[in-house]
Every structure is written in structure tokens, then in C-alpha cells.
Amino acid sequence: MKLNAISIFALLLISMLFPLNNFAQDASQWNLPDGAIARLGKGSIVDLAYSPRGTHFAVASTIGIWLYDAYTYKETALLTGYTSVSEISAIVFSPDGRTLASESWDGLIRLWDVYTGQLRLTLTGYGNNINDLVFSPDGKTFAIAYTKEILLWDTETGQQLNALRGHTASVKTIAFMPDGKRLVSASSDRTIRVWDVLTGEQKSIGVKLYRSSDAMFSSDGKTLAIRHANSRRIELWDTETGQFLQSFRAVELVDAIAFSPDGRTLACSSGTWQDYLIELWNVQTGELLTTFTEHTSFVAALAFSPDSKTLISASWNDTIKVWNVETGESRVTLRGYLGWVGVVTFSPEGRTLASGSSTHIIQLWDMDSQRYKATLEAYAFDVWGLTFSPDGNTLVSGSSEEVLVWSMRTGELRTRYQNWFGAIAFSPDGALFASGRFNGTIRLWDAHTIHDHATLQNRAILDKYRDGFNSLVFSPDGETLASAGTEGSISLWDVSTAQLKIVMSGHRKPVTTLAFSPEGRTLASGSWDDTIRLWDTETNMLSQIFSGHTEGVTSVAFSRGGHTLASAGGDGTVRLWDVQTGQNHTTFNGHNKYEVNSVAFSPDGRTLASGGGDGAILLWEILSEVPEDVNADGIVNIDDLTFVTDRLGHVGEGDAADVNDDGVVNILDLVVVAGAIE
């Protein structure tokens, strides 16, 4: 087939706008850390920016910068290289849309090539006191508001051109005038200053801008909007005359503001804990044009398209909405930004992963496609506890405020229980449900009645040993309940009698997490004292201590066979331990040095999920050197036969139970595994 000139040009254009590797990979595969097989979640949203060409918009998050096609709303690239110590705080496009500048907490300004995704230039030598950054109209100069001064840079060479000094307090915001020869700045020294970029000459005008206020210039630099802290009032000032123009009064306290590029509209977000609004105001008349009301939490960032007809907004629960400014219609909602992931857990059959975050939502992920599946609005400040019932039909979430019970068949919230702490657990047979509270009370409930508050039946109250509880876990036989205490102790309870059996002490700081081994002979505990302790549940004696984490152990989980223990820590690492030898044989460092809050093995033992403060869930493949070890627990035994038996009849490549790789799990695979058992 011959390609004509138009076809060739189209292909070249596509390859420029969309990196070729992005066609071949799903976004969950982009720029993965070593050892990870997928990333679920895109981090926590920090800032938004629209390309002046209107072809792209960018979302800065805690794991990098996501570029989106402005027409299809699909991801086109992920710019990475950041860690928790260099987290992005602001982004801005160059006037031609080819360069994206990012500011980060490590004091570096990075200039990225939008079409190749490559880092083009880095401006160094500054702390995290940068308040604003902007390109000149021709894109050749870059200005930074740094503490009390304004620094000018050549965008091609990275050479500093000039430093504009004169403000006596922090410079809040800056903008170039349309001619590119003048720059305007506003400072909490209560002045607006207009600068000659080449000579540094300045003109000062008084304005009521306080240290606690926030400010933004219109795109032409001629109007200054001031948002006063803890206020519903926004003031507009003329930057050339210093004249007060007018003010707007939002419905609630204002969180973010943005001018449309044509200067005619000012958008502001405001809200309380019940109502979250975006208001659009006519800059000339002061008239309220329209109000957008679909967000369910505070809106932290706003950005207009270059034609001023589209507005994108990002809320505190990390949902992005794209609005038609003229009609007020919400065109699309972009999800997947998770905030701070507190817990991850697999459904019993392993096809769904649930995650809870600080953005009061629960995300459900399809493990077959490794894609977002659904969102459950928990309406809690954070979600710490998350557990499936053994039959997989119910999901229960716990927070510092309440416990919520969800139907996995319909996704509906069945009921909620107030004032419960998030330490929760189902018994292995699904008959009992345990919940723990800050005041030391543990309750055992009839699990069949937790779906209906009116008929809720409390089986027992365990309160003979008072402590706060961070974790609850049933033994595999369901006869014992272990509770992790804030005072550094572990309590074992007899479930049938509701009596305390023993208190085990040894940790020097609060115990954060517990896990029983599959056969129940070992109990693992993790603590803020940086150690993991293994306890013999028959003798109730300490058997081993694992050391390696440096900022507390937040979560532990046993593999399917019990030979491997996974742990997460505040030091940003996920570690795999040989339970028999105590060796830390693998360490994963994929969460950008953010704390890792939770780890969970998939039921088949071949995947480990970890969730962290970077707002992402990473999936790690747990490999076995022996193909017959289908559950990847380090040994070929009856558990592997059971694993294959449970998957008999499955068809398709990549199934671990298909040991002979013939595309189907059948009796031949059972024979191979049986022959390897010794």
C-alpha cells in the first residue's frame, strides 16, 4: 500500500503529538519503578495547566505530570523523576505550548519538552520559597517570584538574565505585560510594581494585599485579583493606576481563583463541608454568571482553555471535571487520582482490589484488566480499615468516624454505624464481625445482621484489657482474635468465651499491624519501633525479630504458603522476608520515598499490592523459580494441587495454574505438579 503525502504528514503529526510507546502501553504501565508490573492510581492532584494551543492540558500529581489530549481526554504522557522531597508544587506552559515548566519543593525548576517527554533544562540553586513562575509572551524568558525578588532566565541556555529587587516582603504573583518588555508583580508589602525587564526600573503602586492573602493577575497583567484568607470576598485592582475596581462575594470561603484568558471571567471555588461550588463572575459588571455544583469536595485548582470556553477543575477528593463554560454542562469526569492511600485488600477470588484513601472514597479495581472499576463514596475523612466478607458479597470500610457496609453485587451502601474506629475484621467462616474503638472496646457482631442496623446483634464485648486498637485479625481457625494495641502490646482473645487469653509485650512503640500465617502457627506484628516480631501462637513466645525498616512498620501480610512475609514502612519501602531465615531478600522502592501504608497478597499468591502516601497502588509480581510452585510460596506441596484444582477448565495464556503452557488448566497440569511434590 502506498502512502500519499497527506497520509505521511498525518502519521508524522500523530507521532509528534503522541509518543509512540504510549500507543503500545496502557497508562498503568508507564514509567514503572523497578520490580513493579502495574500502577493503579495517578497520585494526588497538585496543580492544573492548559496548553496555550488548546491541544493538551497537564495535571501535576505526587508521582509526576500527566499530559492529556484536550479533545479525547486520554493520557498521552507521564513525566516523572520526582520524589517526596521534590514534589511538584506548580506547573505552567510556554506560550507556544512546546515547553512545560514545573516547580518543586527541592527548589528546582524543570523545563520539559511536551512532545518528547524529555527533561530539557533544569534551573537550580533555590529553596522552596518560589511563589510564582511565568513565561514571557515570546517564550524566550522565564520569570520566577523568589521570596522578595524576581529572577529572569533565558529559556534556551538556562542563564540568569536579571534580578528585579525592591519589594520588602514576599512576592505573591507575577505576570508579563503583552509587550514582553514590562513585568508586573504584587507583594505582601502592599504594593504592585511594574518593572522594565531590561533596565530593572520600577513604578510602585499601593494595594491592600496582606501576608495571609493570595493573589493572581489576569493574563495581560492589567488586573489583579486578591483573595483574602478565611474570607468570601475577592477584590479586583487596576495594576496601572492602583485603582480599586470592584469586589465579588462568594457563597462560601474561597479556595481557588482563575482568570479566563480573555480577561472577561473570573472563576472561584468555594464551599463548606456540605456544599462545594465553582462560581463564574463577569469581571466588568460584577455579575454572577453561573454556578457549577457537581463536585463533592473542596476544589483546589482551576484552569481555563485558551479560548475561555472550557474550564477544568480538580477537587480535594482528586476528581477532575471538564466544564462547558457557556452551558454549564460537565463534559467529562476524570478519576484515578487517589490522594493518600491508607489500605488495600483483595476480594476472596482475587478479581477485585479495593483501596481506601484520605479523600473519603473507596476505589475498586479490576485485576483482570488492571483498570479502574468503580468508586464508592465513603464520606469519611480517611479510610483506614477495609475488608471483604469471606463470600465476597460484602465490603466493610472503617474510619475514625464510622463503619460502612457495602453490597458488592450492587455497589450500594447498605448501612453505616457511627463512632466506630476503623479496626475491623471478618471471621474466616463469615459468621462474626469484629470492630475496635479508640477507648479499648472490641465488639463481636453477628455478621449476618450487620447489613440491617435495626436488627444488629452484638455477640460479645471484649473490654477486660483496655487499650486503643490499630488492628484486629482472626486466626485461620476462627478461635482466636488478636488485637494490636497503641501501648505496644498484643492481646489474644478466646472468641467462644469472649475472654482475654494473654497479653504479649515486647514492642517499644504502638503496634500498627497484625497478620496470622495461613496455618495459624505464627502471628506477625509490626510497630512504629521499626521492627517486625513473629510470635509462636502455641507457646505465646517471641520467636523472631526482623529489623530493616527505618521509619516504622505500617503493614504486614503473609504469602499464600506462609513462607514469605511482606511488610510496608514509613520509610517508603516494601520488603519481602524469608520467614524461616529472617532474611530480607527483596526490597521495593517504588513509592517515591512516601510512606507505604498497606500491603496485601492476591489470593493466588502471585501478586503483591502496596498503597502509599504518593497516591498510587503498585502491583509487584512475586516470582517462583519452580514452575510447579504455582502459588509462589517457595515450596511445591498440596497447596499447589489445590490451586490448580480450583482453576480447572480455565483457558488462556498467562495462567499460573497452566504449568505445561498448553493454554488450558486440566488434569495434565495436576499430574505435573503432583510429580514435583517431595
PyMOL commands that set and color helices and strands:
alter all, ss='L'
color gray80, all
select helices_A, chain A and resi 5-17+21-24+27-29+84-86+447-449+453-455+638-646+667-676
alter helices_A, ss='H'
color red, helices_A
select strands_A, chain A and resi 36-40+45-50+56-61+64-69+75-79+88-93+99-104+109-113+119-123+130-135+141-146+149-154+160-164+171-176+182-187+191-196+202-206+214-217+223-227+233-238+244-249+254-259+265-271+276-282+288-292+299-304+310-315+320-324+330-334+341-346+352-357+361-366+371-377+385-388+394-398+402-407+413-418+423-426+432-436+442-446+458-462+469-474+480-485+489-494+499-505+511-516+522-527+531-536+541-547+553-558+564-569+574-578+584-588+596-601+607-612+617-621
alter strands_A, ss='S'
color yellow, strands_A
deselect
rebuild
show_as cartoon
